[in-house]
Amino acid sequence: MQFSRKNLGIPYVVFLLFFVVAPLVVLFFYAFTNGQGQFTLDNLVGFFTDANTLGTLFYSLAVAFVTTAVCLLLAYPIAYILAMSELKTKSVIVMVFVLPMWINFSLRITALKEVLTLLEGNLARYPFLNAVIGITYDFLPFMILPIYTTLSKLDGSLREAAMDLGADKVQTFLQVTLPLSVPGIVSGVSMVFLPAMTNYVVLDMLYNSTYIMGSLIGSYFSAYNWHGGSMIALILLAIICLFTLLTSNGEENGERGGALL
């Protein structure tokens, strides 16, 4: 019996059918039906007419945008200094930033909670600030690593050529280094923004917040409102797919080497 290479893909097809396609079908069914199993758009209309769900969506987007911006502002200088330096121990320094990821997630957030409690007393006084601090603390390495990897692979002769043509260090950075590092930035933004929008665990551990999309979905299912929870999950999935589509262009440009200004 001749064995075909296509047969090797059968286990993956079965896995996708049972653990990806089937759950999505169930999600779509509950999202567009009512308690009697009849097709309805009430769940979709209810999402965009409910002040609570819209407020949670905008709050989640705000947390994700601010967290991503803070991570980028912190990560880029760190990655740039490490990539451009001639330190023999820079790989060790990179490992220092990655090391906290090896520690249990709940232990790290609990430790951060104790620090914030000492500084603020009542964590509920600054919910948005604490959300940004907690998620930034958790996802900063995911922004540093792709930017550092991209910068470390840049051809140094391009910067030398720019300076030989009369560009100073600032112009060289803005017109050569920064444009060529865009793929790393796009990758880091994707790895931080999407989880930050739905990471309700950090907020729950810091001050028992429910003002984030993931927590809102959980509250719907906990109340046995599978139809409303499924619709929110689908809308969130659509937002994630749209964001991924928008950022994929930057990654495709990165595969071609980036673009100089």
C-alpha positions in Angstrom: 0.0 0.0 0.0 1.5 3.3 -1.1 1.5 6.0 1.6 0.8 9.5 0.4 2.2 12.7 2.0 -1.4 14.0 2.1 -2.2 11.4 4.7 0.2 13.2 7.1 -2.2 16.1 7.2 -5.2 14.0 8.3 -4.5 14.4 12.0 -4.3 18.2 11.7 -7.5 18.3 9.7 -9.3 16.3 12.3 -7.8 18.5 15.1 -9.0 21.7 13.3 -12.5 20.3 12.7 -13.0 19.3 16.3 -11.2 22.0 18.2 -11.5 25.1 15.8 -14.3 24.7 13.3 -16.8 23.0 15.6 -16.5 25.5 18.5 -16.9 28.4 16.0 -20.0 26.8 14.6 -21.4 26.5 18.1 -20.5 30.1 18.8 -22.2 31.3 15.6 -25.3 29.3 16.4 -25.7 30.8 19.9 -24.8 34.3 18.7 -27.5 34.4 16.0 -30.3 32.5 17.8 -32.6 33.1 20.7 -33.6 30.8 23.5 -36.0 28.9 21.2 -33.2 28.3 18.6 -34.7 30.8 16.2 -32.6 33.0 14.0 -32.3 36.6 15.3 -30.2 39.7 15.2 -31.3 40.9 18.6 -28.0 39.9 20.1 -26.0 41.9 17.6 -28.3 45.0 17.9 -28.2 44.6 21.7 -24.5 44.8 21.8 -24.4 48.2 19.9 -27.3 49.6 21.9 -26.2 48.6 25.4 -24.2 51.3 27.1 -22.5 48.7 29.3 -21.1 46.6 26.5 -20.0 49.6 24.4 -18.4 51.2 27.5 -16.5 48.0 28.2 -15.4 47.8 24.5 -14.1 51.3 24.5 -12.4 50.8 27.9 -10.7 47.7 26.6 -9.5 49.5 23.5 -8.2 52.4 25.5 -6.3 50.0 27.9 -4.9 48.1 24.9 -3.8 51.3 23.0 -2.2 53.0 26.0 -0.5 49.7 27.1 0.9 49.1 23.6 2.1 52.7 23.4 3.8 52.5 26.8 5.4 49.2 25.9 6.7 50.6 22.6 8.1 53.7 24.3 9.9 51.6 26.9 10.9 48.7 24.6 12.4 50.5 21.6 15.2 52.4 23.4 16.1 49.2 25.3 16.1 47.1 22.1 18.0 49.8 20.2 20.7 50.2 22.8 21.2 46.4 23.1 21.2 45.8 19.4 23.7 48.7 18.6 26.0 48.1 21.5 29.1 46.0 21.2 28.7 44.4 24.7 29.6 40.8 24.8 27.0 40.2 27.5 24.0 41.7 25.7 22.5 38.3 25.2 22.6 37.9 29.0 20.9 41.3 29.4 18.2 40.2 27.0 17.7 37.1 29.0 17.2 39.3 32.1 14.2 40.8 30.5 12.8 37.4 29.5 13.5 35.8 32.9 10.4 37.1 34.6 8.3 35.2 32.0 9.6 31.9 33.5 8.1 32.8 36.8 4.5 31.8 37.5 2.1 34.5 36.2 0.0 34.7 39.3 3.1 35.1 41.5 4.3 38.0 39.5 1.0 39.8 39.5 0.6 39.2 43.2 4.0 40.7 43.9 3.1 43.7 41.7 -0.2 44.0 43.6 1.7 44.2 46.9 4.0 46.9 45.5 1.1 49.0 44.1 -0.7 48.6 47.4 2.2 50.0 49.3 2.4 53.0 46.9 -1.3 53.7 46.5 -3.1 52.1 49.4 -6.4 51.5 47.7 -5.9 50.1 44.2 -9.4 51.0 43.2 -8.4 54.7 43.2 -6.5 54.4 40.0 -8.1 51.5 38.0 -7.0 52.6 34.5 -3.4 53.4 35.6 -3.1 50.1 37.5 -4.4 48.2 34.5 -1.8 49.8 32.2 1.0 49.1 34.7 0.0 45.5 35.3 -0.4 44.6 31.6 2.7 46.5 30.6 4.7 44.6 33.3 3.3 41.4 31.9 3.8 42.0 28.1 6.9 44.3 27.9 9.2 41.4 26.9 6.9 40.6 23.9 7.6 44.1 22.6 11.4 44.0 23.3 12.2 40.7 21.7 10.9 41.3 18.1 12.3 44.8 17.9 15.7 43.7 19.2 15.7 40.8 16.7 14.9 43.1 13.8 17.5 45.8 14.8 20.2 43.2 15.4 19.8 41.9 11.9 20.0 45.3 10.2 22.9 45.9 7.8 25.3 48.3 9.4 26.6 49.4 6.0 23.3 51.3 5.4 23.8 53.5 8.4 27.5 54.1 7.4 26.5 55.0 3.9 23.9 57.5 5.2 26.5 59.2 7.5 29.0 59.2 4.6 26.5 61.1 2.6 26.2 63.8 5.2 23.4 62.6 7.5 23.9 63.1 11.2 22.9 60.5 13.8 19.4 61.7 14.2 18.8 61.8 10.5 20.3 58.3 10.1 18.0 57.0 12.8 14.9 58.6 11.4 15.5 57.8 7.8 17.3 54.5 7.9 17.1 52.6 11.2 13.5 53.4 12.2 11.9 52.6 8.8 13.9 49.3 8.6 12.8 48.4 12.2 9.1 48.8 11.4 8.6 45.0 10.9 9.8 44.4 14.5 7.5 47.2 15.8 4.5 45.8 13.9 5.2 42.3 15.3 5.6 43.6 18.9 2.4 45.7 18.6 0.5 42.7 17.4 1.8 40.6 20.3 0.9 43.2 22.9 -2.3 44.9 21.7 -4.4 41.8 21.1 -3.8 40.1 24.5 -4.0 43.4 26.3 -7.5 44.0 25.0 -8.8 40.7 26.5 -6.5 40.1 29.5 -8.9 40.4 32.3 -6.8 38.2 34.7 -4.5 41.1 35.5 -7.3 43.4 36.3 -9.2 40.8 38.4 -6.1 40.1 40.4 -5.2 43.7 41.0 -8.6 45.1 41.9 -11.4 42.7 40.9 -12.3 44.7 37.8 -14.9 43.6 35.2 -14.3 46.5 32.8 -12.6 44.5 30.1 -14.0 42.4 27.2 -12.8 39.0 28.5 -14.3 39.5 31.9 -17.6 40.8 30.3 -17.8 37.6 28.2 -17.2 35.5 31.3 -20.0 37.3 33.2 -22.5 36.6 30.4 -21.7 32.9 30.3 -21.7 32.7 34.1 -25.3 34.1 34.0 -26.2 31.4 31.4 -26.7 34.1 28.7 -24.8 32.1 26.1 -26.4 34.0 23.2 -25.2 37.4 24.4 -21.8 36.1 25.4 -21.3 34.3 22.1 -22.2 37.5 20.2 -19.6 39.6 22.2 -17.0 36.9 21.5 -17.7 37.0 17.8 -17.5 40.8 17.7 -14.2 40.6 19.6 -13.0 38.0 17.2 -13.9 40.3 14.2 -11.9 43.2 15.8 -8.9 40.9 16.3 -9.1 39.7 12.7 -9.4 43.3 11.4 -6.4 44.3 13.5 -4.4 41.3 12.3 -5.2 42.2 8.7 -4.2 45.8 9.1 -0.8 44.8 10.6 -0.1 42.0 8.2 0.9 44.6 5.5 3.7 45.8 7.7 5.0 42.3 8.3 4.9 41.6 4.5 7.0 44.7 3.9 9.4 43.5 6.5 9.9 40.3 4.6 11.0 42.4 1.7 13.5 44.3 3.8 11.5 47.3 5.0 11.3 50.7 3.3 13.6 53.7 3.6 12.3 57.2 3.9 
